[in-house]
């Protein structure tokens, strides 16, 4: 199924999640409900705001998740797409796909915050985001994960490495080094950083850089 228009996207797990929360069919706290209500309102009535939902980009992200396979556990070998939950799809789509009408290269949201309890797939979700962004962001982008120590920050790199190595369609497009992961087609780079070791205020963050704190 194609999700490159509003009619098709209504069947997408991200829309279904937001609609379910907004209608009260899915239990969520009041803050999530506010975000979901706004998502449904804005996507159904784009004329009322300064942003647009890039359906073609949403479809591209969805198709790319077919290339990623789970590395281990009971889901080993399955497509990551089948393992992603509604709230995870919603986070991808809401954070990455809205763009400004006045500048199609600029996203609506410069900062996104997702609060998840322990043992709820944070590392998996973050690793998927970084793999997608390495492939989809402009050439020569710099992507960073930041945690209090390098061991914690490197958990994301380790998961990315496992996902890439388990996915034949992706493996040839990446180079996994000791300190970073490089995407060959885009020349983009991911690095894990630690606030205890790296002076973040002294690091040059260029235009096409993205930082996720963990």
N, C-alpha and C positions, 0 to 999 in steps of 0.2 A: 504494500500500500504506500502511495506517495503522500507525504505530509507537506507539500510545497504550496498549499493554499489553505485558507481558513476551513473550508468544508472538510478537507482531508485531515487537517490537524485536530479537529474535534475528536477524532478517534485515537489520537496520540496519548500514551500514558501520562504525559505531563499535563495535558488539558484535562484528562479524566480525573487526575488527582486534584487539580485546582478546583474543578467543578464539583467534585465530591465533597471537598472541604467547605466550599462556599455554600453548598446546599445542606450541609449538616450530615451527609451520609458517611463521611470519614471524620473520625474524631481527631481534633487538633486544637492547640491552644489558641487564645484570642489573637496573638500576634501573627501566627501562621494564617489564620482565617482572614485577617485584614489584607495580608499580602496576596492570598488567593483570590479574594473578592476583587482586588485591584487588577490582578492579572486578567481575570475573565472580563471585567468591564473594559479594560484597555484593548484587549485583543478583539473583542466584539464591536467596539466603537472607536477605531483608530483615528477618526476625524476629530476626536475630542482632546487630543494631546499632541505633543511635539515629537513623539517617537513612533516608530513602526516596528512590527515584529517581522523579521526577515524569514519568511517561511521556507525559502530555498535553502538558507543556511541551516535552519532547523532540520530539514530533510537530509542535508549533507552530514550533519552530526549523527543523526539516527542511523544512516547507512554505514558510517564509519565504525559504529559500535559492533557491526557484524564481523569486522575484521579481527576483533580482540577476543581471545579465548581465555577461559579461566585456567590458572596454572595448577591448582591442587585442590585437595579436599573432595567432598562428594560431588562438587560441580566441575571437577577437572575435565577440560576438553569442551565444555559447553560455551556457547557464545556469551560474552559479558552482557550483551543486550538482554538476554533472557533472565539474568540475575539482578539487573537494576530494578529498584523499587520505584513506586510512584513518586515519592518525595525526592528521590535522587534525580529522576528525569526532570521533575519540575525545577530543581535547582539548576541543572544544566541550561534548560531553556530560558528560565527567567533571568539568569545572570548573564548569559552569553549571547542571546539572540536578539534582544531589543537593541535598536540603534536609533540614532538621532536622525530626524528627517532632514535637518540642515547639513549634516555631515555623516554620510553613510559608513564612514570608516570608524566613527566614534560610537562606543557602546553607551547605552543609557546609564548603566550602573558602573561606576568606577570602583566601588567597594561592595562586596557581598559577604555577609556573615551567616554561617550555618553552625548552630550549636547542637552537637550530638553527644549523647552519653557514651560511656565506655563500651567497648565490644559491640559497636553498631556499624562497623564497616567504614569508619572514617578514612583509613589508609587506602582501602580499595577505591572509594569514591574519589579521593584526591588524586590517586595515581591515574585513574581514567581521565580526569580533567586535564592533567598535565600531558598525557599522551595525545589527546585530541588537540590541545593547544599547540603542541610542538608541530603538528601537521597542518593546523589551520591558521595560526597567527602569521603575520607578515614575515618575510625572510629576515634572518639574522635577529630574531627575537631572543630575549634573555628571560628565562623563567627560573624562579627561585622558590624553594620551600624554606621556611624559617621556623626553628624550634629552639627551646632553651639550650639544648645540647645537640651535637652533631649526630649522635647515635639515634636520637628520636627523629631528627630531620631526615636521616638516611633511610628510615623505614619506608618512606615514600619512594625513594629511588630504588630500593630493593624490590618493592612491589611492582613498580614500573618495569624493572628488569625481568621479573618473572612473567608478567603479562606479555611483554614483547617477545620473550624467548619462547613462550607457549603458542605464539600466533604466527604461523608461517607467512601469512600475507603482510605482516609488519616487520618481521625480523630483519629483512634485507635493507630496510629503510632507516635503521637505527644503528648507532655505535655506542655500546655501553662501556664506559671507561670507569676507572676507580673513583674519580671525583665528580663525574658528570655523565649525562646522556646527551648524545648529539643526534639530531634528525638530519639525515643526509639531503633529502629533497629541498628542505627549507633553510638549511644551515643554522637552524635555531638550536639553542642549548638550554638544558635544565641542570641546575646545581642545587644541592642541599646545603644550607647554611645554618650556623648556630650563633645565637646572640652572644654566647659566652666566648666565642672565638673570633667572630667577624664584626668589624666596626661598620654597622649598617649605615650610619650617617656619613661614612666616608666612601661608600660604594657608589659608583656612577650608575644610576638607573636611567637608561636611555628611554626614548619614546615608546619603543615596543618592548617593554619589560613588564613582567607580572610577578607579584610576590604573594605567596599564600603562607600565612602564619599557621602553625600546627600545634 
